[in-house]
Amino acid sequence: MDAQNKLRVRVRLADRLRDIAKRKRKQPVDVIHLALELYADSEDEKYFSKVKPNV
């Protein structure tokens, strides 16, 4: 992943977190947990989009 792509992903995650934190008035710890979940979900999507099942 090149630097521009990494920056794009970080900005997108930060925007999503900011919106969710505003809507739900989350505590800082909740926002950190949410960030980790969003990151894990995005990594899963990238991994599973590359892996093709052996059917």
Residue, then its C-alpha position, 0 to 999 in steps of 0.5 A: m500500500d502506498a503512502q497516498n492510500k494509507l493517508r486516504v484510509r486514515v482520513r476515512l476512518a477518522d471521519r467515520l469515528r468523528d461522525i459516530a462520536k458526535r452522534k452517540r456522544k461516546q466516551p474516549v475509551d468507547v471511541i478507541h474500541l470503535a476505531l479498533e473494530l473499524y480498522a479490523d473490519s477494513e483489514d478483513e475486507k481487504y484480506f477477503s477481497k484478495v483471497k479466492p475460495n478453492v471451490 
